[in-house]
Amino acid sequence: MHPITKKDICTKVILAESLGVRLVYCQRCEVVELELGAISIKLSPDKIQRIANLLMKASLRLDRLYPSLAGSDSHTPTSAQVLH
């Protein structure tokens, strides 16, 4: 076994979090962890981008299908969030 060095330690950055969902980026591993409650899914940054685009398309479609939801408080952010 080799001793653990500083470069072996993951440096994680919280990208965004809200209502039990969190996105964390590990700089050493170059992996994004999508945490949904107790479930954690590790994906490459490009896969996270694809999922984000897919969710945005779904959200826009839901807004068209159910206009009453578009103006509801559930879509209003409670604080400023920076998303890529």
Biopython code that builds the backbone (N, CA, C, O; Angstrom):
import numpy as np
from Bio.PDB.StructureBuilder import StructureBuilder

atoms = [
    (1, "MET", "N", (0.838, -1.192, 0.000)),
    (1, "MET", "CA", (0.000, 0.000, 0.000)),
    (1, "MET", "C", (0.877, 1.248, 0.000)),
    (1, "MET", "O", (1.884, 1.321, 0.704)),
    (2, "HIS", "N", (0.481, 2.196, -0.783)),
    (2, "HIS", "CA", (1.229, 3.451, -0.810)),
    (2, "HIS", "C", (0.524, 4.463, 0.095)),
    (2, "HIS", "O", (-0.697, 4.417, 0.242)),
    (3, "PRO", "N", (1.277, 5.363, 0.693)),
    (3, "PRO", "CA", (0.667, 6.369, 1.561)),
    (3, "PRO", "C", (-0.220, 7.319, 0.741)),
    (3, "PRO", "O", (0.063, 7.604, -0.422)),
    (4, "ILE", "N", (-1.271, 7.790, 1.357)),
    (4, "ILE", "CA", (-2.177, 8.727, 0.703)),
    (4, "ILE", "C", (-1.508, 10.099, 0.649)),
    (4, "ILE", "O", (-1.064, 10.634, 1.665)),
    (5, "THR", "N", (-1.447, 10.649, -0.552)),
    (5, "THR", "CA", (-0.859, 11.973, -0.717)),
    (5, "THR", "C", (-1.970, 12.988, -0.964)),
    (5, "THR", "O", (-3.134, 12.630, -1.144)),
    (6, "LYS", "N", (-1.591, 14.235, -0.969)),
    (6, "LYS", "CA", (-2.561, 15.314, -1.177)),
    (6, "LYS", "C", (-3.254, 15.191, -2.542)),
    (6, "LYS", "O", (-4.434, 15.517, -2.666)),
    (7, "LYS", "N", (-2.534, 14.728, -3.556)),
    (7, "LYS", "CA", (-3.138, 14.611, -4.889)),
    (7, "LYS", "C", (-4.132, 13.456, -4.964)),
    (7, "LYS", "O", (-4.925, 13.391, -5.904)),
    (8, "ASP", "N", (-4.106, 12.524, -3.971)),
    (8, "ASP", "CA", (-5.056, 11.408, -3.931)),
    (8, "ASP", "C", (-6.405, 11.813, -3.332)),
    (8, "ASP", "O", (-7.387, 11.082, -3.468)),
    (9, "ILE", "N", (-6.458, 12.963, -2.674)),
    (9, "ILE", "CA", (-7.668, 13.384, -1.979)),
    (9, "ILE", "C", (-8.576, 14.143, -2.937)),
    (9, "ILE", "O", (-8.142, 15.054, -3.642)),
    (10, "CYS", "N", (-9.831, 13.751, -2.947)),
    (10, "CYS", "CA", (-10.803, 14.413, -3.813)),
    (10, "CYS", "C", (-11.106, 15.816, -3.290)),
    (10, "CYS", "O", (-11.275, 16.031, -2.090)),
    (11, "THR", "N", (-11.167, 16.758, -4.221)),
    (11, "THR", "CA", (-11.565, 18.123, -3.914)),
    (11, "THR", "C", (-12.931, 18.332, -4.539)),
    (11, "THR", "O", (-13.049, 18.431, -5.760)),
    (12, "LYS", "N", (-13.966, 18.401, -3.709)),
    (12, "LYS", "CA", (-15.331, 18.502, -4.220)),
    (12, "LYS", "C", (-15.866, 19.918, -4.073)),
    (12, "LYS", "O", (-15.627, 20.601, -3.077)),
    (13, "VAL", "N", (-16.604, 20.337, -5.110)),
    (13, "VAL", "CA", (-17.211, 21.653, -5.145)),
    (13, "VAL", "C", (-18.706, 21.464, -5.343)),
    (13, "VAL", "O", (-19.126, 20.756, -6.258)),
    (14, "ILE", "N", (-19.515, 22.093, -4.491)),
    (14, "ILE", "CA", (-20.965, 22.025, -4.662)),
    (14, "ILE", "C", (-21.344, 22.968, -5.799)),
    (14, "ILE", "O", (-21.117, 24.176, -5.722)),
    (15, "LEU", "N", (-21.922, 22.401, -6.852)),
    (15, "LEU", "CA", (-22.346, 23.195, -8.004)),
    (15, "LEU", "C", (-23.719, 23.816, -7.772)),
    (15, "LEU", "O", (-23.948, 24.977, -8.108)),
    (16, "ALA", "N", (-24.629, 23.033, -7.196)),
    (16, "ALA", "CA", (-25.982, 23.515, -6.914)),
    (16, "ALA", "C", (-26.655, 22.531, -5.966)),
    (16, "ALA", "O", (-26.345, 21.340, -5.955)),
    (17, "GLU", "N", (-27.591, 23.061, -5.167)),
    (17, "GLU", "CA", (-28.372, 22.185, -4.294)),
    (17, "GLU", "C", (-29.690, 22.848, -3.935)),
    (17, "GLU", "O", (-29.767, 24.061, -3.735)),
    (18, "SER", "N", (-30.719, 22.025, -3.859)),
    (18, "SER", "CA", (-32.038, 22.517, -3.510)),
    (18, "SER", "C", (-32.963, 21.333, -3.264)),
    (18, "SER", "O", (-32.972, 20.372, -4.033)),
    (19, "LEU", "N", (-33.729, 21.408, -2.206)),
    (19, "LEU", "CA", (-34.786, 20.437, -1.911)),
    (19, "LEU", "C", (-34.334, 18.979, -1.993)),
    (19, "LEU", "O", (-35.010, 18.156, -2.610)),
    (20, "GLY", "N", (-33.217, 18.659, -1.385)),
    (20, "GLY", "CA", (-32.739, 17.282, -1.340)),
    (20, "GLY", "C", (-32.003, 16.811, -2.581)),
    (20, "GLY", "O", (-31.651, 15.636, -2.681)),
    (21, "VAL", "N", (-31.766, 17.705, -3.520)),
    (21, "VAL", "CA", (-31.006, 17.380, -4.737)),
    (21, "VAL", "C", (-29.740, 18.221, -4.722)),
    (21, "VAL", "O", (-29.779, 19.418, -4.439)),
    (22, "ARG", "N", (-28.608, 17.575, -5.030)),
    (22, "ARG", "CA", (-27.347, 18.308, -5.009)),
    (22, "ARG", "C", (-26.450, 17.810, -6.137)),
    (22, "ARG", "O", (-26.424, 16.619, -6.448)),
    (23, "LEU", "N", (-25.722, 18.730, -6.739)),
    (23, "LEU", "CA", (-24.717, 18.418, -7.750)),
    (23, "LEU", "C", (-23.356, 18.818, -7.197)),
    (23, "LEU", "O", (-23.136, 19.971, -6.827)),
    (24, "VAL", "N", (-22.449, 17.848, -7.144)),
    (24, "VAL", "CA", (-21.116, 18.062, -6.589)),
    (24, "VAL", "C", (-20.093, 17.645, -7.638)),
    (24, "VAL", "O", (-20.217, 16.582, -8.246)),
    (25, "TYR", "N", (-19.079, 18.485, -7.848)),
    (25, "TYR", "CA", (-18.031, 18.189, -8.825)),
    (25, "TYR", "C", (-16.738, 17.839, -8.107)),
    (25, "TYR", "O", (-16.283, 18.578, -7.233)),
    (26, "CYS", "N", (-16.151, 16.707, -8.480)),
    (26, "CYS", "CA", (-14.852, 16.300, -7.947)),
    (26, "CYS", "C", (-13.798, 16.696, -8.967)),
    (26, "CYS", "O", (-13.759, 16.161, -10.075)),
    (27, "GLN", "N", (-12.943, 17.638, -8.584)),
    (27, "GLN", "CA", (-11.926, 18.140, -9.507)),
    (27, "GLN", "C", (-10.876, 17.089, -9.841)),
    (27, "GLN", "O", (-10.402, 17.024, -10.976)),
    (28, "ARG", "N", (-10.515, 16.277, -8.877)),
    (28, "ARG", "CA", (-9.487, 15.256, -9.115)),
    (28, "ARG", "C", (-9.999, 14.172, -10.050)),
    (28, "ARG", "O", (-9.289, 13.759, -10.967)),
    (29, "CYS", "N", (-11.216, 13.711, -9.827)),
    (29, "CYS", "CA", (-11.787, 12.626, -10.631)),
    (29, "CYS", "C", (-12.452, 13.116, -11.917)),
    (29, "CYS", "O", (-12.728, 12.326, -12.821)),
    (30, "GLU", "N", (-12.709, 14.435, -11.994)),
    (30, "GLU", "CA", (-13.433, 15.028, -13.111)),
    (30, "GLU", "C", (-14.786, 14.344, -13.304)),
    (30, "GLU", "O", (-15.155, 13.944, -14.408)),
    (31, "VAL", "N", (-15.510, 14.225, -12.187)),
    (31, "VAL", "CA", (-16.813, 13.559, -12.161)),
    (31, "VAL", "C", (-17.804, 14.447, -11.426)),
    (31, "VAL", "O", (-17.462, 15.104, -10.443)),
    (32, "VAL", "N", (-19.040, 14.454, -11.921)),
    (32, "VAL", "CA", (-20.124, 15.157, -11.245)),
    (32, "VAL", "C", (-20.989, 14.113, -10.562)),
    (32, "VAL", "O", (-21.389, 13.123, -11.174)),
    (33, "GLU", "N", (-21.274, 14.345, -9.279)),
    (33, "GLU", "CA", (-22.165, 13.457, -8.540)),
    (33, "GLU", "C", (-23.527, 14.122, -8.444)),
    (33, "GLU", "O", (-23.656, 15.237, -7.937)),
    (34, "LEU", "N", (-24.548, 13.419, -8.941)),
    (34, "LEU", "CA", (-25.924, 13.861, -8.824)),
    (34, "LEU", "C", (-26.507, 13.124, -7.632)),
    (34, "LEU", "O", (-26.701, 11.909, -7.679)),
    (35, "GLU", "N", (-26.787, 13.858, -6.561)),
    (35, "GLU", "CA", (-27.315, 13.258, -5.344)),
    (35, "GLU", "C", (-28.809, 13.556, -5.258)),
    (35, "GLU", "O", (-29.226, 14.713, -5.205)),
    (36, "LEU", "N", (-29.600, 12.493, -5.244)),
    (36, "LEU", "CA", (-31.047, 12.585, -5.098)),
    (36, "LEU", "C", (-31.408, 11.893, -3.789)),
    (36, "LEU", "O", (-31.625, 10.682, -3.757)),
    (37, "GLY", "N", (-31.470, 12.662, -2.723)),
    (37, "GLY", "CA", (-31.689, 12.052, -1.411)),
    (37, "GLY", "C", (-30.533, 11.122, -1.088)),
    (37, "GLY", "O", (-29.379, 11.547, -1.048)),
    (38, "ALA", "N", (-30.849, 9.829, -0.854)),
    (38, "ALA", "CA", (-29.826, 8.850, -0.493)),
    (38, "ALA", "C", (-29.155, 8.223, -1.703)),
    (38, "ALA", "O", (-28.229, 7.427, -1.547)),
    (39, "ILE", "N", (-29.603, 8.564, -2.907)),
    (39, "ILE", "CA", (-29.046, 7.994, -4.132)),
    (39, "ILE", "C", (-28.008, 8.951, -4.712)),
    (39, "ILE", "O", (-28.247, 10.154, -4.816)),
    (40, "SER", "N", (-26.857, 8.403, -5.088)),
    (40, "SER", "CA", (-25.798, 9.198, -5.689)),
    (40, "SER", "C", (-25.403, 8.563, -7.016)),
    (40, "SER", "O", (-25.086, 7.375, -7.078)),
    (41, "ILE", "N", (-25.425, 9.369, -8.079)),
    (41, "ILE", "CA", (-25.066, 8.898, -9.417)),
    (41, "ILE", "C", (-23.865, 9.711, -9.880)),
    (41, "ILE", "O", (-23.906, 10.941, -9.888)),
    (42, "LYS", "N", (-22.799, 9.023, -10.266)),
    (42, "LYS", "CA", (-21.590, 9.696, -10.743)),
    (42, "LYS", "C", (-21.591, 9.688, -12.266)),
    (42, "LYS", "O", (-21.711, 8.640, -12.901)),
    (43, "LEU", "N", (-21.455, 10.884, -12.837)),
    (43, "LEU", "CA", (-21.489, 11.039, -14.284)),
    (43, "LEU", "C", (-20.404, 11.998, -14.747)),
    (43, "LEU", "O", (-19.897, 12.803, -13.966)),
    (44, "SER", "N", (-20.058, 11.905, -16.011)),
    (44, "SER", "CA", (-19.111, 12.856, -16.587)),
    (44, "SER", "C", (-19.819, 14.200, -16.757)),
    (44, "SER", "O", (-21.043, 14.234, -16.884)),
    (45, "PRO", "N", (-19.077, 15.299, -16.761)),
    (45, "PRO", "CA", (-19.697, 16.614, -16.913)),
    (45, "PRO", "C", (-20.560, 16.744, -18.170)),
    (45, "PRO", "O", (-21.595, 17.409, -18.132)),
    (46, "ASP", "N", (-20.156, 16.122, -19.284)),
    (46, "ASP", "CA", (-20.966, 16.231, -20.503)),
    (46, "ASP", "C", (-22.294, 15.501, -20.360)),
    (46, "ASP", "O", (-23.289, 15.926, -20.946)),
    (47, "LYS", "N", (-22.333, 14.421, -19.601)),
    (47, "LYS", "CA", (-23.605, 13.713, -19.367)),
    (47, "LYS", "C", (-24.541, 14.565, -18.510)),
    (47, "LYS", "O", (-25.750, 14.589, -18.739)),
    (48, "ILE", "N", (-23.980, 15.260, -17.530)),
    (48, "ILE", "CA", (-24.799, 16.157, -16.697)),
    (48, "ILE", "C", (-25.396, 17.258, -17.563)),
    (48, "ILE", "O", (-26.560, 17.619, -17.390)),
    (49, "GLN", "N", (-24.605, 17.796, -18.498)),
    (49, "GLN", "CA", (-25.098, 18.833, -19.411)),
    (49, "GLN", "C", (-26.256, 18.296, -20.252)),
    (49, "GLN", "O", (-27.251, 18.991, -20.456)),
    (50, "ARG", "N", (-26.128, 17.075, -20.733)),
    (50, "ARG", "CA", (-27.200, 16.469, -21.534)),
    (50, "ARG", "C", (-28.462, 16.269, -20.706)),
    (50, "ARG", "O", (-29.570, 16.511, -21.184)),
    (51, "ILE", "N", (-28.292, 15.826, -19.465)),
    (51, "ILE", "CA", (-29.452, 15.642, -18.585)),
    (51, "ILE", "C", (-30.105, 16.989, -18.288)),
    (51, "ILE", "O", (-31.331, 17.095, -18.287)),
    (52, "ALA", "N", (-29.297, 18.017, -18.036)),
    (52, "ALA", "CA", (-29.832, 19.355, -17.760)),
    (52, "ALA", "C", (-30.634, 19.870, -18.956)),
    (52, "ALA", "O", (-31.714, 20.436, -18.782)),
    (53, "ASN", "N", (-30.112, 19.678, -20.163)),
    (53, "ASN", "CA", (-30.829, 20.102, -21.361)),
    (53, "ASN", "C", (-32.134, 19.334, -21.524)),
    (53, "ASN", "O", (-33.156, 19.913, -21.891)),
    (54, "LEU", "N", (-32.102, 18.040, -21.253)),
    (54, "LEU", "CA", (-33.306, 17.221, -21.349)),
    (54, "LEU", "C", (-34.361, 17.665, -20.335)),
    (54, "LEU", "O", (-35.544, 17.752, -20.662)),
    (55, "LEU", "N", (-33.929, 17.942, -19.109)),
    (55, "LEU", "CA", (-34.862, 18.409, -18.083)),
    (55, "LEU", "C", (-35.451, 19.770, -18.425)),
    (55, "LEU", "O", (-36.626, 20.021, -18.159)),
    (56, "MET", "N", (-34.643, 20.657, -19.017)),
    (56, "MET", "CA", (-35.151, 21.965, -19.418)),
    (56, "MET", "C", (-36.209, 21.816, -20.505)),
    (56, "MET", "O", (-37.244, 22.481, -20.458)),
    (57, "LYS", "N", (-35.956, 20.948, -21.485)),
    (57, "LYS", "CA", (-36.941, 20.709, -22.535)),
    (57, "LYS", "C", (-38.237, 20.159, -21.948)),
    (57, "LYS", "O", (-39.328, 20.574, -22.340)),
    (58, "ALA", "N", (-38.113, 19.225, -21.008)),
    (58, "ALA", "CA", (-39.297, 18.656, -20.370)),
    (58, "ALA", "C", (-40.051, 19.718, -19.577)),
    (58, "ALA", "O", (-41.281, 19.753, -19.600)),
    (59, "SER", "N", (-39.330, 20.571, -18.885)),
    (59, "SER", "CA", (-39.957, 21.634, -18.099)),
    (59, "SER", "C", (-40.720, 22.607, -19.001)),
    (59, "SER", "O", (-41.842, 23.003, -18.687)),
    (60, "LEU", "N", (-40.105, 22.986, -20.121)),
    (60, "LEU", "CA", (-40.778, 23.886, -21.065)),
    (60, "LEU", "C", (-42.023, 23.240, -21.654)),
    (60, "LEU", "O", (-43.042, 23.904, -21.847)),
    (61, "ARG", "N", (-41.941, 21.953, -21.937)),
    (61, "ARG", "CA", (-43.110, 21.250, -22.472)),
    (61, "ARG", "C", (-44.222, 21.172, -21.432)),
    (61, "ARG", "O", (-45.396, 21.351, -21.759)),
    (62, "LEU", "N", (-43.858, 20.907, -20.190)),
    (62, "LEU", "CA", (-44.867, 20.895, -19.123)),
    (62, "LEU", "C", (-45.522, 22.261, -18.972)),
    (62, "LEU", "O", (-46.728, 22.350, -18.742)),
    (63, "ASP", "N", (-44.731, 23.329, -19.099)),
    (63, "ASP", "CA", (-45.286, 24.684, -19.016)),
    (63, "ASP", "C", (-46.321, 24.916, -20.112)),
    (63, "ASP", "O", (-47.332, 25.581, -19.886)),
    (64, "ARG", "N", (-46.067, 24.363, -21.309)),
    (64, "ARG", "CA", (-47.037, 24.522, -22.399)),
    (64, "ARG", "C", (-48.274, 23.656, -22.170)),
    (64, "ARG", "O", (-49.393, 24.075, -22.463)),
    (65, "LEU", "N", (-48.069, 22.448, -21.646)),
    (65, "LEU", "CA", (-49.197, 21.540, -21.404)),
    (65, "LEU", "C", (-50.058, 21.991, -20.235)),
    (65, "LEU", "O", (-51.279, 21.835, -20.253)),
    (66, "TYR", "N", (-49.413, 22.550, -19.223)),
    (66, "TYR", "CA", (-50.112, 22.968, -18.004)),
    (66, "TYR", "C", (-49.717, 24.399, -17.660)),
    (66, "TYR", "O", (-48.923, 24.613, -16.744)),
    (67, "PRO", "N", (-50.260, 25.384, -18.381)),
    (67, "PRO", "CA", (-49.886, 26.788, -18.157)),
    (67, "PRO", "C", (-50.098, 27.251, -16.721)),
    (67, "PRO", "O", (-49.394, 28.142, -16.247)),
    (68, "SER", "N", (-51.064, 26.653, -16.025)),
    (68, "SER", "CA", (-51.317, 27.067, -14.640)),
    (68, "SER", "C", (-50.127, 26.754, -13.730)),
    (68, "SER", "O", (-49.939, 27.417, -12.711)),
    (69, "LEU", "N", (-49.328, 25.755, -14.088)),
    (69, "LEU", "CA", (-48.137, 25.423, -13.289)),
    (69, "LEU", "C", (-46.998, 26.406, -13.518)),
    (69, "LEU", "O", (-46.162, 26.603, -12.637)),
    (70, "ALA", "N", (-46.960, 27.022, -14.694)),
    (70, "ALA", "CA", (-45.851, 27.910, -15.052)),
    (70, "ALA", "C", (-45.732, 29.096, -14.103)),
    (70, "ALA", "O", (-44.624, 29.559, -13.830)),
    (71, "GLY", "N", (-46.853, 29.591, -13.598)),
    (71, "GLY", "CA", (-46.814, 30.748, -12.714)),
    (71, "GLY", "C", (-46.873, 30.398, -11.246)),
    (71, "GLY", "O", (-46.950, 31.285, -10.397)),
    (72, "SER", "N", (-46.836, 29.093, -10.932)),
    (72, "SER", "CA", (-46.959, 28.680, -9.530)),
    (72, "SER", "C", (-45.671, 28.928, -8.767)),
    (72, "SER", "O", (-44.607, 29.111, -9.358)),
    (73, "ASP", "N", (-45.781, 28.932, -7.456)),
    (73, "ASP", "CA", (-44.615, 29.150, -6.593)),
    (73, "ASP", "C", (-43.603, 28.029, -6.695)),
    (73, "ASP", "O", (-42.440, 28.220, -6.341)),
    (74, "SER", "N", (-44.020, 26.851, -7.174)),
    (74, "SER", "CA", (-43.078, 25.730, -7.248)),
    (74, "SER", "C", (-41.974, 25.986, -8.255)),
    (74, "SER", "O", (-40.921, 25.353, -8.181)),
    (75, "HIS", "N", (-42.191, 26.916, -9.212)),
    (75, "HIS", "CA", (-41.169, 27.232, -10.199)),
    (75, "HIS", "C", (-40.353, 28.460, -9.813)),
    (75, "HIS", "O", (-39.372, 28.785, -10.482)),
    (76, "THR", "N", (-40.746, 29.140, -8.746)),
    (76, "THR", "CA", (-40.049, 30.348, -8.343)),
    (76, "THR", "C", (-38.883, 29.986, -7.433)),
    (76, "THR", "O", (-39.100, 29.415, -6.364)),
    (77, "PRO", "N", (-37.649, 30.305, -7.828)),
    (77, "PRO", "CA", (-36.507, 29.973, -6.970)),
    (77, "PRO", "C", (-36.546, 30.772, -5.674)),
    (77, "PRO", "O", (-36.960, 31.931, -5.652)),
    (78, "THR", "N", (-36.106, 30.128, -4.593)),
    (78, "THR", "CA", (-36.100, 30.791, -3.302)),
    (78, "THR", "C", (-34.821, 31.587, -3.097)),
    (78, "THR", "O", (-34.780, 32.497, -2.269)),
    (79, "SER", "N", (-33.782, 31.253, -3.842)),
    (79, "SER", "CA", (-32.526, 31.989, -3.749)),
    (79, "SER", "C", (-31.811, 31.918, -5.093)),
    (79, "SER", "O", (-32.106, 31.057, -5.923)),
    (80, "ALA", "N", (-30.882, 32.820, -5.293)),
    (80, "ALA", "CA", (-30.133, 32.833, -6.548)),
    (80, "ALA", "C", (-29.263, 31.595, -6.641)),
    (80, "ALA", "O", (-28.598, 31.214, -5.678)),
    (81, "GLN", "N", (-29.274, 30.964, -7.818)),
    (81, "GLN", "CA", (-28.444, 29.790, -8.035)),
    (81, "GLN", "C", (-27.713, 29.954, -9.352)),
    (81, "GLN", "O", (-28.273, 30.444, -10.333)),
    (82, "VAL", "N", (-26.473, 29.543, -9.363)),
    (82, "VAL", "CA", (-25.689, 29.599, -10.587)),
    (82, "VAL", "C", (-25.671, 28.196, -11.164)),
    (82, "VAL", "O", (-25.223, 27.249, -10.518)),
    (83, "LEU", "N", (-26.162, 28.076, -12.380)),
    (83, "LEU", "CA", (-26.152, 26.785, -13.065)),
    (83, "LEU", "C", (-25.383, 26.916, -14.354)),
    (83, "LEU", "O", (-25.408, 27.965, -14.998)),
    (84, "HIS", "N", (-24.714, 25.879, -14.725)),
    (84, "HIS", "CA", (-23.914, 25.886, -15.964)),
    (84, "HIS", "C", (-24.805, 25.607, -17.149)),
    (84, "HIS", "O", (-24.329, 25.570, -18.283)),
]
sb = StructureBuilder()
sb.init_structure("model")
sb.init_model(0)
sb.init_chain("A")
sb.init_seg("    ")
for serial, (resi, resn, name, xyz) in enumerate(atoms, 1):
    if name == "N":
        sb.init_residue(resn, " ", resi, " ")
    sb.init_atom(name, np.array(xyz, "f"), 0.0, 1.0, " ", f" {name:<3s}", serial, name[0])
structure = sb.get_structure()
